[in-house]
């Protein structure tokens, strides 16, 4: 078994002991992959003092056997055994069973809970996620590889940013190039908008055609071994207006202000406030987003979150995004985003695509 899976399983058992749990049911796909190595879905991981069990069905059984590290794989007959009864096979008497509460719907949990009425069921949030915040060298290598693919795919796609091309055409071109370069898929649905539509922080590509003078916002990422990249660039086709240039410079200054503060020991709230002050002083603060960034890894948005409520103190091994933005309805928006590793002495920016604001038409 790979050492990092063994270490993770030992650490999660320590956390279970701290919360007096005799068993823990892991439901989030990313959490399951982190602990077991299984990359599919339709699976549930159960950890007890005596057993590590991955419950799946015939569709994923062989795949799970090949991928799982340190877990026995069980193929449940869904027609003849409910999930709750399958789980109960591995529990002791009146177990204190914690479960990944953020990753199960009410209807399914009611069915499971009915079968486990003899046990104490305890909703748990953040148990695995707290471990996932610190990336080891192997994890960082995967994120760097995903970021490098995104950088290269963007460089290959920029020549297609010409008058008349549509948002959807450019998004498809970029996605094709990322996958041809080795990405397992999209880190998330590509965000690509022109002109006034750039005021939509998470808009979807449409048939809108690109015109000279239009703003462009592009937010996208690649995936390697489940680990994601996440990068945003903003452009103008041709010469930018004074207002467009001012917005861009403001966002760039807010981003760099936060990046300059990055190091172990800095509080996420302090980062948020520093960037927000730049936006507020510019007069565009009312049009900025509420958060500055987020953790990045197996899940696109994971701990730590960089906003005015998350008091997490950055540690070496955190991988985060810094992505301030300005969004003015019926005019347009600007966002810039980098993926950044916190190191023992400071930080390392993982996304390297250039940021020219004006593109030649």
N, C-alpha and C positions, 0 to 999 in steps of 0.2 A: 504494500500500500504506500502511496506517495506520502511523504512526511507531512506535507501541509494539510492533507485531509485528516491524518491522525491527530495533529495538533488542534485542528478546529473541533474535532469531536471531543477531545479532552476538555477544551475550553468551554464548550457548550454544556458539558456535564458539570463543570464547576459552577457555571451560572445557574443550572438547574438546582444544584445543592444549596446555593445561596438563597433560592426562593422556595426551598423545601418541596420541590417537585420530584415525584418518583418516576414520572414519565413526561415526555414532551412530544406533541404531534406537530410536525413541521408541514405547513400547507403552501407557502409561497414558493413558486417554481424557482425563483432565484435563490431563495434560502436553501431549498433542497439541493440545487446544483452546488452551492457553496460547501455544503456539508458532505455530499455523497459523490459528486462528479457526474450525476445523471443529468443529461441535457434536454430530456423530453418533458412532456407534461402528463396529465392524467396519472399523477403519482402522489403518494403521501409518505412521509418519512416519520417513523416512530422510534424514539430513543428511550430506552429504559435502563435500569441498572444492569439488566442481564442480556439485553438484545438491542441490536441496531437493525431495523427492518424497513425496507422500501416496499410499499404496497402499490402495485400497478395492475395491469391486465394483459391479456394476450397480445395486444397491439404493440406494447413497449417492453415485453418481458425479455426478449433476447437482447435488445439494445441496452436495457438496464443492467443485465448481467455483465455485459461487456464494459460498461462505463462505471458502474458503482464501485466505490472504494470503501471497504470496511462495513458494508451493509449486506444483509441477506435479502435477496429479492424474492418477493411473494407475488405470484400471479393470482389475483382474486377472480373467482367466477362470479361476475356481477349478477348473473341470473339467479344464483342460488345462495349468495352470501352478501349481506349488506356491508357497507364500509364499517359501520359501528361494531358489528359482530366480528369482523375480521380484526379490528383493533383490539377488541376485548380478549382475543385469544392470547395476546402477549402481555396483558396487564395482570398485576397481582390483585390481592383483595383490597377493595376500596382504595385504589390508587389516587394520588394527587396528580391529575393529568392536566398539564398546561397545554394550550393550543394557540397556534399562530392566528390570533383573532382577526387580523386585518385581511386575511386571504381566504375567507370562506363566506358563502352567502347564508342567509338566515334559514332558508328552506332546507339546505343540505345539513346544516348544523343541527337543526331540530331533529332530523332523522337520526343523525349520529348520537346526539345526546339521549334520545329515547332508548337506544341500545346500550348506552353506557350509564344508565341511571344508578347503578350500584357504585359508581366512582364519583369523585369530586372533580368537577371540570372547572378549570381556571383560565380565563382569557388572558393572554400574554401578548404584549406588543414590544417589538424592538430587541428581543433577546438575541437573535442571530444578526440583525442589522448592526448592533453595537460592535460585533466582531468584524463585520464586513467593512467598517469605516477605515481600518488600517490595512492597506494593501501590502503584500509581500513583494519581493523582487519579481517573481513569476507573474503576478497579477499586473504589476506596473508594465512589464514587457508586453503583455497582451494589449493594454490600453494604448501604449506607445505605437504598437503595430497598427491598431485601428485608426489612430490619429494620423499616422503616416499615409495610410490608404486614402483617408479623406483629403489630406493635403494634395496628394498626387491626382486624385480624381477631379478636384476643383481646378487644378492647373490645366488638366486636359479639357475641361468643359468651358473655361472662360472664353476661348475663341468663338463659342457659339452664342455668346451674349451680344446679339445683333438686333437691329430694328426689325420688328415683325415676328420674332420668335415668341412663342407663348410660354406662360409660366409652366404649364404641364409638360411641354416639350423639353424645356430645360431640366425640369425635375427628373424626367425619365432618362435623359442623357446622363445626368450626374449619377443616378442610381445604377444604371447599366455599367458605367465605368467603375464605380466602387466594387460592384460584384465581380466584374472581370478582373480586378486587381486582387481579389481574394476575400472580400467581405462576405460574411455568412448571411447577410441580408442588410436591412436598414436598422440603424440604432433606434429609429422612430420614423414616423411618416414625415417625409421631407417637407419643410416649410419653405415656400418660395413665392414671393409676391412682388408686384410692380406698383409703382406710383402710389396713389392714395391707399391701396390695399396693404401697403407696408405698415400701416398703423395697427394691423391685426397681429398681435404678438404670436399667435399660433394659427394663422390662416392656412388654408389648403390651396395648392396650386389649381389655377383655373385656366380657361381659354383666353384670358386677358393677354393681348399682344404688347410687346415692349416698344416704346417710343423714345425718341431722343429727349433727354432731360428727365426721364423717369427715374425715381428711386428704385432700388432693388434690395430686398432682404432675403437672405439665404441661410437657413438653419438646418443642419444635417449631420449625419454621423455614420460610421462604419462599425462592424462587429467582428471581433476575433475571439474565438473560444468563449463566447458569451459576454465578453467585456466590450464596453461601448465607448465610442468617442462622441463628442458633441461640440460643434463649432458653428459660429454665426459670423457672417460677413455682410456688410452693407455697402452698396455702390450707387453711383449715378451713371447712366449711359450718356456720355458727353460731358458738357460743362455743368457743374453744379451751381444752383442759385445760392445767393448769400445765406438764405435761411437754411438750406440743406447743408451747406458747409458749416454753419454755426452749430447745427444740431450734431453733425458728425464729430466735430472737434470737442464738443461738450461731452459726448458719450466716450470718446477716446480718452479724454482727460480724467473722467470719473473712473474708467477702467484702470488706467495706469496708476491713479492715486491709490486704489485698493491693492493692486499688484505690488506696489512699492512697499506695502506694509506686511506682506506675507512672510511668515516664519512660524516655527513652533512657538506656542504660547500666546498668539494673538487671538482675541475673542472674535467670533463671527459677527457679533453685534457691532463691534468697533469697525469692522470692515464695511458693514452696511452703512453705518453713519458717515464714514469718511467719503464714500462714493456718493451718498445722497446729498451731502453738503455741496459737492461740486454741482450736482444737478439743480439743487435749490438755488444756489447763488447765481446760476445762469438764467434763472427765470423759467426753466423748463421742468422744475421739480414736480409740478402738478400733473405732468404728462408722463412721468416715469413709472416703471413697474414697481411692485411692492417688495420684490426680493432681488438680491444681487447675484445669487448663484446657488449651487447645490453640489452635493457629493455625486460621484460618478463611478460606476463599476459594472456589476452584473445587471443592475437596474439603472435606468436613465437618470431618475431623480431619487437619490438615496441620501442617507445621513452622511455628513452634516449639512444642514440647510443654512444658507447665509442670508439672514433677514434680521429684522428688529426684535425677534422673539427667541431665536436659538442662541443660547449662551455657550455653545460648544467652544472649547479652546483648541485651536488647531494643533495637531500632532504630526510628527514625521510619519509618512505613509498615507496621510489623507490625500485623496485626489478630488479636486473640486473644479467647478467652473466659476469664472467671473464674467458676468454678462449684463452690464447695465444697459438700459434702453430708454428711448423717448418715443412716445406713440401719440400722435396728434390726429384725432379723427378727421376724416375728409381731406387731410393733407398728406400724411405719410409718417413713417417712423424710421428710426435707426437703432440697431442693436449690434454690439460686438461681443464675441464670446471666445474665451480661451479655456483649454483644459490644462490644469496646473497640478503638479505633484509637490506636496510640502516635503522638504528634505530636512535633514538634521541641522543644516546651516542656513536654510532659506527656502528656495523654491526652484522648480524647473518647469518651464512652459513646454507643454507636449504638442501643441498645435502650432504649425509653422507657416501656414499659408500667408502670403503677403496681404497687406490691407490697402491697396490703392483705392481711393474713394472714387475717382473718376475713371471710367472705362472708355477707351476709344471706340467711337461708334463704327 
